């Protein structure tokens, strides 16, 4: 049951190893903090080593005795993703695909992908595939992929998937968040069809005050938007700590089942305690998800061989 669930309700995580992307601030930081506070060994997958060290120090101040480490990872760089995965050996109980960018000016990743699609979706698609052997070596592995209510107006145009014709920052963000949900639900379908114990779920934070809102206006030099976002974060948003609760529930609650989606229980899923919410019809389209999976495999070069029919253990 989700009713009035808080971080105090997280069950003992002793013996679990977790990876959290984007763990130096916002939702990722609070997710890593609470997992470590409740006994998990948490790997902070961080782009900036200094910020990773600062996050470790703060977590250990907040949760004395916490078992936590930082490893370099740029989700927008396939070489970095491969290096991270190669260095992480042994069973992995939990992967939280949390890092992201929102409504930024047009940029490309190190591999030439549109930055929002490349970071929010392709990077986490590739990371999950690269870490799949470790996940399947764990007794009860979970993958939590962080989406957004912004997935609802999102669309998939495979003729212009990465907005090469005309870039619209919010449309690109919405598409990347729809891709997150399509991926999470398709990963569940494929793991279930293969008879594997892997649980794949998704979550969203509602309207939570994080650094994401300011990044786009700051990059484009739009002071008015920066002020509007700052006011919205102070007046309308819930805290990042509260915003992290749906993904923490998805990551730790014993009643979670593959293919579920969690968000806040308040008005329009904007704030509140975690509860089960319903993805859009488009996000639940298995044909759309299968096509995105194929395209993502082609773009990243990362497969999920263990999920293929006839694979050992499948």
SEMILO-153059 format. One record per residue (C-alpha): z, y, x; residue in one letter; residue number from 1. Coordinates in nm, 4 decimals, m for minus. Layout:
<pts>
{zz: Z | yy: Y | xx: X | code: A | pos: NUM}
...
</pts>
This chain:
<pts>
{zz: 0.0000 | yy: 0.0000 | xx: 0.0000 | code: X | pos: 1}
{zz: m0.0840 | yy: 0.3518 | xx: 0.1219 | code: X | pos: 2}
{zz: 0.1583 | yy: 0.5483 | xx: m0.0998 | code: X | pos: 3}
{zz: 0.3128 | yy: 0.8393 | xx: 0.0948 | code: X | pos: 4}
{zz: 0.2454 | yy: 0.6591 | xx: 0.4222 | code: X | pos: 5}
{zz: 0.3398 | yy: 0.8437 | xx: 0.7424 | code: X | pos: 6}
{zz: 0.3388 | yy: 0.7660 | xx: 1.1143 | code: X | pos: 7}
{zz: 0.6966 | yy: 0.6395 | xx: 1.0764 | code: X | pos: 8}
{zz: 0.5509 | yy: 0.3440 | xx: 0.8842 | code: X | pos: 9}
{zz: 0.3357 | yy: 0.2241 | xx: 1.1738 | code: X | pos: 10}
{zz: 0.4359 | yy: m0.1356 | xx: 1.2508 | code: X | pos: 11}
{zz: 0.5371 | yy: m0.2453 | xx: 1.5991 | code: X | pos: 12}
{zz: 0.2338 | yy: m0.2268 | xx: 1.8294 | code: X | pos: 13}
{zz: 0.3949 | yy: m0.4060 | xx: 2.1240 | code: X | pos: 14}
{zz: 0.1428 | yy: m0.6242 | xx: 2.3065 | code: X | pos: 15}
{zz: m0.1647 | yy: m0.4417 | xx: 2.1713 | code: X | pos: 16}
{zz: m0.4093 | yy: m0.2573 | xx: 2.3982 | code: X | pos: 17}
{zz: m0.6021 | yy: 0.0316 | xx: 2.2465 | code: X | pos: 18}
{zz: m0.8812 | yy: 0.2650 | xx: 2.3553 | code: X | pos: 19}
{zz: m0.9014 | yy: 0.6083 | xx: 2.1922 | code: X | pos: 20}
{zz: m1.1967 | yy: 0.8362 | xx: 2.2666 | code: X | pos: 21}
{zz: m1.1462 | yy: 1.2118 | xx: 2.2684 | code: X | pos: 22}
{zz: m0.7737 | yy: 1.1624 | xx: 2.3189 | code: X | pos: 23}
{zz: m0.6764 | yy: 1.4846 | xx: 2.4964 | code: X | pos: 24}
{zz: m0.6431 | yy: 1.6998 | xx: 2.1849 | code: X | pos: 25}
{zz: m0.6541 | yy: 1.7067 | xx: 1.8074 | code: X | pos: 26}
{zz: m0.6857 | yy: 1.3863 | xx: 1.6092 | code: X | pos: 27}
{zz: m0.7387 | yy: 1.1725 | xx: 1.9183 | code: X | pos: 28}
{zz: m0.4270 | yy: 1.2997 | xx: 2.0904 | code: X | pos: 29}
{zz: m0.2056 | yy: 1.2361 | xx: 1.7889 | code: X | pos: 30}
{zz: m0.3604 | yy: 0.8934 | xx: 1.7379 | code: X | pos: 31}
{zz: m0.2919 | yy: 0.7998 | xx: 2.0996 | code: X | pos: 32}
{zz: 0.0597 | yy: 0.9447 | xx: 2.0830 | code: X | pos: 33}
{zz: 0.1636 | yy: 0.7456 | xx: 1.7773 | code: X | pos: 34}
{zz: 0.0079 | yy: 0.4217 | xx: 1.8978 | code: X | pos: 35}
{zz: 0.1938 | yy: 0.4587 | xx: 2.2295 | code: X | pos: 36}
{zz: 0.5155 | yy: 0.5659 | xx: 2.0568 | code: X | pos: 37}
{zz: 0.5063 | yy: 0.2405 | xx: 1.8604 | code: X | pos: 38}
{zz: 0.4545 | yy: 0.0179 | xx: 2.1624 | code: X | pos: 39}
{zz: 0.0801 | yy: m0.0124 | xx: 2.2281 | code: X | pos: 40}
{zz: m0.0698 | yy: 0.0321 | xx: 2.5707 | code: X | pos: 41}
{zz: m0.3161 | yy: 0.3155 | xx: 2.5146 | code: X | pos: 42}
{zz: m0.6190 | yy: 0.3948 | xx: 2.7258 | code: X | pos: 43}
{zz: m0.7170 | yy: 0.7582 | xx: 2.6860 | code: X | pos: 44}
{zz: m1.0945 | yy: 0.7746 | xx: 2.7231 | code: X | pos: 45}
{zz: m1.1358 | yy: 1.1314 | xx: 2.8487 | code: X | pos: 46}
{zz: m1.4156 | yy: 1.3497 | xx: 2.9805 | code: X | pos: 47}
{zz: m1.1872 | yy: 1.5748 | xx: 3.1859 | code: X | pos: 48}
{zz: m0.9464 | yy: 1.4106 | xx: 3.4312 | code: X | pos: 49}
{zz: m0.7076 | yy: 1.7070 | xx: 3.4441 | code: X | pos: 50}
{zz: m0.6806 | yy: 1.7220 | xx: 3.0665 | code: X | pos: 51}
{zz: m0.6262 | yy: 1.3476 | xx: 3.0651 | code: X | pos: 52}
{zz: m0.3375 | yy: 1.3831 | xx: 3.3090 | code: X | pos: 53}
{zz: m0.1892 | yy: 1.6623 | xx: 3.0958 | code: X | pos: 54}
{zz: m0.2178 | yy: 1.4468 | xx: 2.7830 | code: X | pos: 55}
{zz: m0.0393 | yy: 1.1582 | xx: 2.9543 | code: X | pos: 56}
{zz: 0.2416 | yy: 1.3888 | xx: 3.0634 | code: X | pos: 57}
{zz: 0.2817 | yy: 1.5303 | xx: 2.7133 | code: X | pos: 58}
{zz: 0.2732 | yy: 1.1882 | xx: 2.5471 | code: X | pos: 59}
{zz: 0.5386 | yy: 1.0565 | xx: 2.7823 | code: X | pos: 60}
{zz: 0.7547 | yy: 1.3606 | xx: 2.7100 | code: X | pos: 61}
{zz: 0.7145 | yy: 1.3031 | xx: 2.3357 | code: X | pos: 62}
{zz: 0.7568 | yy: 0.9254 | xx: 2.3623 | code: X | pos: 63}
{zz: 0.9635 | yy: 0.8318 | xx: 2.6683 | code: X | pos: 64}
{zz: 0.8607 | yy: 0.4930 | xx: 2.8047 | code: X | pos: 65}
{zz: 0.5134 | yy: 0.5125 | xx: 2.6497 | code: X | pos: 66}
{zz: 0.2537 | yy: 0.2940 | xx: 2.8213 | code: X | pos: 67}
{zz: m0.0554 | yy: 0.5082 | xx: 2.8614 | code: X | pos: 68}
{zz: m0.3361 | yy: 0.5654 | xx: 3.1089 | code: X | pos: 69}
{zz: m0.6472 | yy: 0.7831 | xx: 3.1256 | code: X | pos: 70}
{zz: m0.9946 | yy: 0.6673 | xx: 3.2236 | code: X | pos: 71}
{zz: m1.3016 | yy: 0.8880 | xx: 3.2596 | code: X | pos: 72}
{zz: m1.5590 | yy: 0.8640 | xx: 2.9817 | code: X | pos: 73}
{zz: m1.8334 | yy: 1.0951 | xx: 2.8634 | code: X | pos: 74}
{zz: m1.9440 | yy: 0.9547 | xx: 2.5283 | code: X | pos: 75}
{zz: m2.2655 | yy: 1.1571 | xx: 2.5595 | code: X | pos: 76}
{zz: m2.3763 | yy: 0.9739 | xx: 2.8756 | code: X | pos: 77}
{zz: m2.4892 | yy: 0.6096 | xx: 2.8707 | code: X | pos: 78}
{zz: m2.4200 | yy: 0.5711 | xx: 3.2433 | code: X | pos: 79}
{zz: m2.0606 | yy: 0.6840 | xx: 3.1896 | code: X | pos: 80}
{zz: m2.0252 | yy: 0.4489 | xx: 2.8928 | code: X | pos: 81}
{zz: m2.1415 | yy: 0.1518 | xx: 3.0989 | code: X | pos: 82}
{zz: m1.9130 | yy: 0.2435 | xx: 3.3874 | code: X | pos: 83}
{zz: m1.6139 | yy: 0.2723 | xx: 3.1537 | code: X | pos: 84}
{zz: m1.6839 | yy: m0.0634 | xx: 2.9911 | code: X | pos: 85}
{zz: m1.7330 | yy: m0.2379 | xx: 3.3272 | code: X | pos: 86}
{zz: m1.3941 | yy: m0.1125 | xx: 3.4436 | code: X | pos: 87}
{zz: m1.2073 | yy: m0.2245 | xx: 3.1326 | code: X | pos: 88}
{zz: m1.1535 | yy: m0.5987 | xx: 3.1634 | code: X | pos: 89}
{zz: m0.9467 | yy: m0.8317 | xx: 2.9487 | code: X | pos: 90}
{zz: m0.8791 | yy: m0.8426 | xx: 2.5736 | code: X | pos: 91}
{zz: m0.8966 | yy: m0.5206 | xx: 2.3734 | code: X | pos: 92}
{zz: m0.7121 | yy: m0.5140 | xx: 2.0418 | code: X | pos: 93}
{zz: m0.8187 | yy: m0.1750 | xx: 1.9108 | code: X | pos: 94}
{zz: m1.1007 | yy: 0.0730 | xx: 1.9623 | code: X | pos: 95}
{zz: m1.0778 | yy: 0.4132 | xx: 1.7914 | code: X | pos: 96}
{zz: m1.4152 | yy: 0.5881 | xx: 1.7978 | code: X | pos: 97}
{zz: m1.2767 | yy: 0.9382 | xx: 1.7563 | code: X | pos: 98}
{zz: m1.4495 | yy: 1.1822 | xx: 1.9934 | code: X | pos: 99}
{zz: m1.7025 | yy: 1.4190 | xx: 1.8468 | code: X | pos: 100}
{zz: m1.8718 | yy: 1.7562 | xx: 1.8298 | code: X | pos: 101}
{zz: m1.9375 | yy: 1.9639 | xx: 1.5186 | code: X | pos: 102}
{zz: m2.2110 | yy: 2.2092 | xx: 1.4216 | code: X | pos: 103}
{zz: m2.2920 | yy: 2.3211 | xx: 1.7740 | code: X | pos: 104}
{zz: m2.6091 | yy: 2.4981 | xx: 1.8915 | code: X | pos: 105}
{zz: m2.8949 | yy: 2.2691 | xx: 1.9901 | code: X | pos: 106}
{zz: m2.8134 | yy: 2.0703 | xx: 2.3019 | code: X | pos: 107}
{zz: m2.9242 | yy: 1.7390 | xx: 2.4485 | code: X | pos: 108}
{zz: m2.7134 | yy: 1.4637 | xx: 2.6016 | code: X | pos: 109}
{zz: m2.7627 | yy: 1.3332 | xx: 2.9541 | code: X | pos: 110}
{zz: m3.0047 | yy: 1.0781 | xx: 2.8075 | code: X | pos: 111}
{zz: m3.2046 | yy: 1.3305 | xx: 2.6053 | code: X | pos: 112}
{zz: m3.0526 | yy: 1.2666 | xx: 2.2616 | code: X | pos: 113}
{zz: m2.9689 | yy: 1.5495 | xx: 2.0227 | code: X | pos: 114}
{zz: m2.6064 | yy: 1.6182 | xx: 2.1126 | code: X | pos: 115}
{zz: m2.4360 | yy: 1.5656 | xx: 1.7765 | code: X | pos: 116}
{zz: m2.6208 | yy: 1.2442 | xx: 1.6933 | code: X | pos: 117}
{zz: m2.5955 | yy: 1.1297 | xx: 2.0541 | code: X | pos: 118}
{zz: m2.2219 | yy: 1.1944 | xx: 2.0855 | code: X | pos: 119}
{zz: m2.0873 | yy: 1.1190 | xx: 1.7412 | code: X | pos: 120}
{zz: m2.2996 | yy: 0.8133 | xx: 1.6659 | code: X | pos: 121}
{zz: m2.5072 | yy: 0.6748 | xx: 1.9540 | code: X | pos: 122}
{zz: m2.2288 | yy: 0.7058 | xx: 2.2096 | code: X | pos: 123}
{zz: m1.9800 | yy: 0.5195 | xx: 1.9937 | code: X | pos: 124}
{zz: m2.2399 | yy: 0.2642 | xx: 1.8875 | code: X | pos: 125}
{zz: m2.3067 | yy: 0.1894 | xx: 2.2551 | code: X | pos: 126}
{zz: m1.9375 | yy: 0.1913 | xx: 2.3498 | code: X | pos: 127}
{zz: m1.8513 | yy: m0.0574 | xx: 2.0761 | code: X | pos: 128}
{zz: m2.1321 | yy: m0.2889 | xx: 2.1832 | code: X | pos: 129}
{zz: m2.0319 | yy: m0.2679 | xx: 2.5494 | code: X | pos: 130}
{zz: m1.6667 | yy: m0.3393 | xx: 2.4674 | code: X | pos: 131}
{zz: m1.7449 | yy: m0.6147 | xx: 2.2171 | code: X | pos: 132}
{zz: m1.6673 | yy: m0.9046 | xx: 2.4549 | code: X | pos: 133}
{zz: m1.3186 | yy: m0.7638 | xx: 2.5162 | code: X | pos: 134}
{zz: m1.2646 | yy: m0.7034 | xx: 2.1472 | code: X | pos: 135}
{zz: m1.3650 | yy: m1.0587 | xx: 2.0582 | code: X | pos: 136}
{zz: m1.1265 | yy: m1.1895 | xx: 2.3256 | code: X | pos: 137}
{zz: m0.8342 | yy: m1.0380 | xx: 2.1309 | code: X | pos: 138}
{zz: m0.6555 | yy: m1.2249 | xx: 1.8538 | code: X | pos: 139}
{zz: m0.7101 | yy: m0.9704 | xx: 1.5755 | code: X | pos: 140}
{zz: m0.9375 | yy: m0.6913 | xx: 1.6999 | code: X | pos: 141}
{zz: m1.0123 | yy: m0.3727 | xx: 1.5069 | code: X | pos: 142}
{zz: m1.2672 | yy: m0.0960 | xx: 1.5415 | code: X | pos: 143}
{zz: m1.1930 | yy: 0.2335 | xx: 1.3652 | code: X | pos: 144}
{zz: m1.4817 | yy: 0.4805 | xx: 1.3493 | code: X | pos: 145}
{zz: m1.3998 | yy: 0.8366 | xx: 1.2488 | code: X | pos: 146}
{zz: m1.6374 | yy: 0.9901 | xx: 0.9961 | code: X | pos: 147}
{zz: m1.6035 | yy: 1.2949 | xx: 0.7703 | code: X | pos: 148}
{zz: m1.6464 | yy: 1.4078 | xx: 0.4118 | code: X | pos: 149}
{zz: m1.9521 | yy: 1.5812 | xx: 0.5553 | code: X | pos: 150}
{zz: m2.1271 | yy: 1.2426 | xx: 0.5469 | code: X | pos: 151}
{zz: m2.1854 | yy: 1.2915 | xx: 0.1725 | code: X | pos: 152}
{zz: m2.4712 | yy: 1.5453 | xx: 0.1980 | code: X | pos: 153}
{zz: m2.6012 | yy: 1.3701 | xx: 0.5105 | code: X | pos: 154}
{zz: m2.9459 | yy: 1.2080 | xx: 0.5115 | code: X | pos: 155}
{zz: m3.1426 | yy: 0.9818 | xx: 0.7453 | code: X | pos: 156}
{zz: m3.4953 | yy: 1.0915 | xx: 0.8316 | code: X | pos: 157}
{zz: m3.6272 | yy: 0.8330 | xx: 1.0755 | code: X | pos: 158}
{zz: m3.9413 | yy: 1.0392 | xx: 1.1286 | code: X | pos: 159}
{zz: m3.7292 | yy: 1.3201 | xx: 1.2728 | code: X | pos: 160}
{zz: m3.3972 | yy: 1.1514 | xx: 1.3390 | code: X | pos: 161}
{zz: m3.2854 | yy: 1.3958 | xx: 1.6076 | code: X | pos: 162}
{zz: m3.4163 | yy: 1.7211 | xx: 1.4578 | code: X | pos: 163}
{zz: m3.6931 | yy: 1.7754 | xx: 1.7095 | code: X | pos: 164}
{zz: m3.9033 | yy: 1.9673 | xx: 1.4554 | code: X | pos: 165}
{zz: m3.6404 | yy: 2.2055 | xx: 1.3279 | code: X | pos: 166}
{zz: m3.2743 | yy: 2.1968 | xx: 1.4237 | code: X | pos: 167}
{zz: m3.0104 | yy: 2.2792 | xx: 1.1635 | code: X | pos: 168}
{zz: m2.6646 | yy: 2.2401 | xx: 1.3089 | code: X | pos: 169}
{zz: m2.4796 | yy: 2.1460 | xx: 0.9900 | code: X | pos: 170}
{zz: m2.7496 | yy: 1.9055 | xx: 0.8768 | code: X | pos: 171}
{zz: m2.7306 | yy: 1.7422 | xx: 1.2194 | code: X | pos: 172}
{zz: m2.3532 | yy: 1.7120 | xx: 1.1910 | code: X | pos: 173}
{zz: m2.3737 | yy: 1.5659 | xx: 0.8415 | code: X | pos: 174}
{zz: m2.6299 | yy: 1.3114 | xx: 0.9607 | code: X | pos: 175}
{zz: m2.4129 | yy: 1.2053 | xx: 1.2527 | code: X | pos: 176}
{zz: m2.1165 | yy: 1.1505 | xx: 1.0224 | code: X | pos: 177}
{zz: m2.3281 | yy: 0.9489 | xx: 0.7804 | code: X | pos: 178}
{zz: m2.4401 | yy: 0.7439 | xx: 1.0795 | code: X | pos: 179}
{zz: m2.0751 | yy: 0.6790 | xx: 1.1681 | code: X | pos: 180}
{zz: m2.0121 | yy: 0.5270 | xx: 0.8257 | code: X | pos: 181}
{zz: m2.3366 | yy: 0.3306 | xx: 0.8168 | code: X | pos: 182}
{zz: m2.2451 | yy: 0.1839 | xx: 1.1561 | code: X | pos: 183}
{zz: m1.8851 | yy: 0.0992 | xx: 1.0656 | code: X | pos: 184}
{zz: m1.9859 | yy: m0.0790 | xx: 0.7453 | code: X | pos: 185}
{zz: m2.2771 | yy: m0.2615 | xx: 0.9088 | code: X | pos: 186}
{zz: m2.0526 | yy: m0.3763 | xx: 1.1932 | code: X | pos: 187}
{zz: m1.8232 | yy: m0.5231 | xx: 0.9280 | code: X | pos: 188}
{zz: m2.1135 | yy: m0.7010 | xx: 0.7563 | code: X | pos: 189}
{zz: m2.2395 | yy: m0.8512 | xx: 1.0799 | code: X | pos: 190}
{zz: m1.8980 | yy: m0.9595 | xx: 1.2039 | code: X | pos: 191}
{zz: m1.8216 | yy: m1.1138 | xx: 0.8660 | code: X | pos: 192}
{zz: m2.1559 | yy: m1.2981 | xx: 0.8566 | code: X | pos: 193}
{zz: m2.0870 | yy: m1.4325 | xx: 1.2054 | code: X | pos: 194}
{zz: m1.7443 | yy: m1.5594 | xx: 1.0980 | code: X | pos: 195}
{zz: m1.5625 | yy: m1.3407 | xx: 1.3501 | code: X | pos: 196}
{zz: m1.2136 | yy: m1.1967 | xx: 1.3116 | code: X | pos: 197}
{zz: m1.3257 | yy: m0.8453 | xx: 1.4077 | code: X | pos: 198}
{zz: m1.2237 | yy: m0.5842 | xx: 1.1493 | code: X | pos: 199}
{zz: m1.4437 | yy: m0.2741 | xx: 1.1323 | code: X | pos: 200}
{zz: m1.3280 | yy: 0.0184 | xx: 0.9202 | code: X | pos: 201}
{zz: m1.3787 | yy: 0.3937 | xx: 0.8974 | code: X | pos: 202}
{zz: m1.1564 | yy: 0.6934 | xx: 0.8330 | code: X | pos: 203}
{zz: m1.1788 | yy: 1.0677 | xx: 0.7934 | code: X | pos: 204}
{zz: m0.9143 | yy: 1.3409 | xx: 0.8400 | code: X | pos: 205}
{zz: m0.9982 | yy: 1.5705 | xx: 0.5517 | code: X | pos: 206}
{zz: m0.9795 | yy: 1.9340 | xx: 0.6565 | code: X | pos: 207}
{zz: m0.7657 | yy: 1.9248 | xx: 0.9695 | code: X | pos: 208}
{zz: m0.7096 | yy: 2.2074 | xx: 1.2153 | code: X | pos: 209}
{zz: m0.8600 | yy: 2.0981 | xx: 1.5471 | code: X | pos: 210}
{zz: m1.0704 | yy: 2.2446 | xx: 1.8291 | code: X | pos: 211}
{zz: m1.3886 | yy: 2.1180 | xx: 1.6627 | code: X | pos: 212}
{zz: m1.4199 | yy: 2.4083 | xx: 1.4220 | code: X | pos: 213}
{zz: m1.4232 | yy: 2.6711 | xx: 1.6967 | code: X | pos: 214}
{zz: m1.6602 | yy: 2.4945 | xx: 1.9368 | code: X | pos: 215}
{zz: m1.9855 | yy: 2.5814 | xx: 1.7618 | code: X | pos: 216}
{zz: m1.9130 | yy: 2.9538 | xx: 1.7061 | code: X | pos: 217}
{zz: m1.7786 | yy: 2.9833 | xx: 2.0602 | code: X | pos: 218}
{zz: m2.0884 | yy: 2.8214 | xx: 2.2114 | code: X | pos: 219}
{zz: m2.3207 | yy: 3.0455 | xx: 2.0105 | code: X | pos: 220}
{zz: m2.1135 | yy: 3.3590 | xx: 2.0666 | code: X | pos: 221}
{zz: m2.0634 | yy: 3.4179 | xx: 1.6937 | code: X | pos: 222}
{zz: m1.7339 | yy: 3.6070 | xx: 1.6718 | code: X | pos: 223}
{zz: m1.7400 | yy: 3.6379 | xx: 1.2928 | code: X | pos: 224}
{zz: m1.7700 | yy: 3.2608 | xx: 1.2455 | code: X | pos: 225}
{zz: m1.4975 | yy: 3.2134 | xx: 1.5038 | code: X | pos: 226}
{zz: m1.2624 | yy: 3.4359 | xx: 1.3038 | code: X | pos: 227}
{zz: m1.3537 | yy: 3.2635 | xx: 0.9760 | code: X | pos: 228}
{zz: m1.2857 | yy: 2.9206 | xx: 1.1260 | code: X | pos: 229}
{zz: m0.9535 | yy: 3.0390 | xx: 1.2719 | code: X | pos: 230}
{zz: m0.8402 | yy: 3.1777 | xx: 0.9359 | code: X | pos: 231}
{zz: m0.9489 | yy: 2.8595 | xx: 0.7582 | code: X | pos: 232}
{zz: m0.7515 | yy: 2.6479 | xx: 1.0021 | code: X | pos: 233}
{zz: m0.4378 | yy: 2.8556 | xx: 0.9445 | code: X | pos: 234}
{zz: m0.4631 | yy: 2.8938 | xx: 0.5670 | code: X | pos: 235}
{zz: m0.6450 | yy: 2.5895 | xx: 0.4276 | code: X | pos: 236}
{zz: m0.6303 | yy: 2.3078 | xx: 0.6803 | code: X | pos: 237}
{zz: m0.3611 | yy: 2.0510 | xx: 0.7337 | code: X | pos: 238}
{zz: m0.2374 | yy: 1.9905 | xx: 1.0865 | code: X | pos: 239}
{zz: m0.4157 | yy: 1.7625 | xx: 1.3301 | code: X | pos: 240}
{zz: m0.1031 | yy: 1.5475 | xx: 1.3214 | code: X | pos: 241}
{zz: m0.1459 | yy: 1.4939 | xx: 0.9466 | code: X | pos: 242}
{zz: m0.5220 | yy: 1.4621 | xx: 0.9818 | code: X | pos: 243}
{zz: m0.4760 | yy: 1.1674 | xx: 1.2164 | code: X | pos: 244}
{zz: m0.2875 | yy: 0.9632 | xx: 0.9578 | code: X | pos: 245}
{zz: m0.5909 | yy: 0.8008 | xx: 0.7890 | code: X | pos: 246}
{zz: m0.7230 | yy: 0.6684 | xx: 1.1196 | code: X | pos: 247}
{zz: m0.3743 | yy: 0.5561 | xx: 1.2206 | code: X | pos: 248}
{zz: m0.3408 | yy: 0.3694 | xx: 0.8921 | code: X | pos: 249}
{zz: m0.6826 | yy: 0.2126 | xx: 0.9478 | code: X | pos: 250}
{zz: m0.5794 | yy: 0.1141 | xx: 1.3008 | code: X | pos: 251}
{zz: m0.2383 | yy: m0.0355 | xx: 1.2286 | code: X | pos: 252}
{zz: m0.1623 | yy: m0.1191 | xx: 0.8644 | code: X | pos: 253}
{zz: m0.1439 | yy: m0.4944 | xx: 0.8012 | code: X | pos: 254}
{zz: m0.3253 | yy: m0.4783 | xx: 0.4659 | code: X | pos: 255}
{zz: m0.6446 | yy: m0.3209 | xx: 0.6055 | code: X | pos: 256}
{zz: m0.9608 | yy: m0.5220 | xx: 0.5458 | code: X | pos: 257}
{zz: m1.3022 | yy: m0.4917 | xx: 0.7049 | code: X | pos: 258}
{zz: m1.5419 | yy: m0.2491 | xx: 0.5410 | code: X | pos: 259}
{zz: m1.2747 | yy: m0.0160 | xx: 0.4039 | code: X | pos: 260}
{zz: m1.2710 | yy: 0.3628 | xx: 0.4365 | code: X | pos: 261}
{zz: m0.9597 | yy: 0.5813 | xx: 0.4488 | code: X | pos: 262}
{zz: m0.8996 | yy: 0.9518 | xx: 0.3941 | code: X | pos: 263}
{zz: m0.6401 | yy: 1.1924 | xx: 0.2499 | code: X | pos: 264}
{zz: m0.5264 | yy: 1.1474 | xx: m0.1097 | code: X | pos: 265}
{zz: m0.5282 | yy: 1.5161 | xx: m0.2052 | code: X | pos: 266}
{zz: m0.7809 | yy: 1.7318 | xx: m0.3908 | code: X | pos: 267}
{zz: m1.1369 | yy: 1.6555 | xx: m0.2729 | code: X | pos: 268}
{zz: m0.9829 | yy: 1.4405 | xx: 0.0030 | code: X | pos: 269}
{zz: m0.9029 | yy: 1.7606 | xx: 0.1899 | code: X | pos: 270}
{zz: m0.5414 | yy: 1.6919 | xx: 0.2796 | code: X | pos: 271}
{zz: m0.2553 | yy: 1.4592 | xx: 0.2008 | code: X | pos: 272}
{zz: m0.1403 | yy: 1.1078 | xx: 0.2777 | code: X | pos: 273}
{zz: m0.3871 | yy: 0.8319 | xx: 0.3696 | code: X | pos: 274}
{zz: m0.5485 | yy: 0.6306 | xx: 0.0948 | code: X | pos: 275}
{zz: m0.8595 | yy: 0.4211 | xx: 0.0374 | code: X | pos: 276}
{zz: m1.1585 | yy: 0.6400 | xx: m0.0429 | code: X | pos: 277}
{zz: m1.5168 | yy: 0.5616 | xx: m0.1392 | code: X | pos: 278}
{zz: m1.8149 | yy: 0.6278 | xx: 0.0876 | code: X | pos: 279}
{zz: m2.1268 | yy: 0.7813 | xx: m0.0619 | code: X | pos: 280}
{zz: m2.3912 | yy: 0.5533 | xx: m0.2112 | code: X | pos: 281}
{zz: m2.6168 | yy: 0.6290 | xx: 0.0849 | code: X | pos: 282}
{zz: m2.3453 | yy: 0.5232 | xx: 0.3294 | code: X | pos: 283}
{zz: m2.3160 | yy: 0.1901 | xx: 0.1459 | code: X | pos: 284}
{zz: m2.6904 | yy: 0.1146 | xx: 0.1659 | code: X | pos: 285}
{zz: m2.7262 | yy: m0.2061 | xx: 0.3745 | code: X | pos: 286}
{zz: m3.0995 | yy: m0.1570 | xx: 0.4297 | code: X | pos: 287}
{zz: m3.0479 | yy: 0.1933 | xx: 0.5643 | code: X | pos: 288}
{zz: m2.7648 | yy: 0.0665 | xx: 0.7846 | code: X | pos: 289}
{zz: m2.9740 | yy: m0.2192 | xx: 0.9214 | code: X | pos: 290}
{zz: m3.2578 | yy: 0.0168 | xx: 1.0118 | code: X | pos: 291}
{zz: m3.0196 | yy: 0.2594 | xx: 1.1833 | code: X | pos: 292}
{zz: m2.8708 | yy: m0.0340 | xx: 1.3760 | code: X | pos: 293}
{zz: m3.2147 | yy: m0.1376 | xx: 1.5024 | code: X | pos: 294}
{zz: m3.3062 | yy: 0.2181 | xx: 1.6031 | code: X | pos: 295}
{zz: m2.9699 | yy: 0.2686 | xx: 1.7742 | code: X | pos: 296}
{zz: m3.0168 | yy: m0.0516 | xx: 1.9723 | code: X | pos: 297}
{zz: m3.3609 | yy: 0.0637 | xx: 2.0846 | code: X | pos: 298}
{zz: m3.2389 | yy: 0.4109 | xx: 2.1836 | code: X | pos: 299}
{zz: m2.9285 | yy: 0.2994 | xx: 2.3751 | code: X | pos: 300}
{zz: m3.0422 | yy: m0.0352 | xx: 2.5071 | code: X | pos: 301}
{zz: m2.7097 | yy: m0.1819 | xx: 2.3949 | code: X | pos: 302}
{zz: m2.7100 | yy: m0.4971 | xx: 2.1857 | code: X | pos: 303}
{zz: m2.4366 | yy: m0.6860 | xx: 2.0028 | code: X | pos: 304}
{zz: m2.5383 | yy: m1.0343 | xx: 2.1129 | code: X | pos: 305}
{zz: m2.2131 | yy: m1.1943 | xx: 1.9994 | code: X | pos: 306}
{zz: m2.3002 | yy: m1.1009 | xx: 1.6406 | code: X | pos: 307}
{zz: m2.6422 | yy: m1.2631 | xx: 1.6471 | code: X | pos: 308}
{zz: m2.6937 | yy: m1.5937 | xx: 1.4605 | code: X | pos: 309}
{zz: m2.6384 | yy: m1.8849 | xx: 1.6930 | code: X | pos: 310}
{zz: m2.4311 | yy: m1.6884 | xx: 1.9433 | code: X | pos: 311}
{zz: m2.1319 | yy: m1.8755 | xx: 2.0923 | code: X | pos: 312}
{zz: m1.8371 | yy: m1.8329 | xx: 1.8585 | code: X | pos: 313}
{zz: m2.0522 | yy: m1.6971 | xx: 1.5777 | code: X | pos: 314}
</pts>
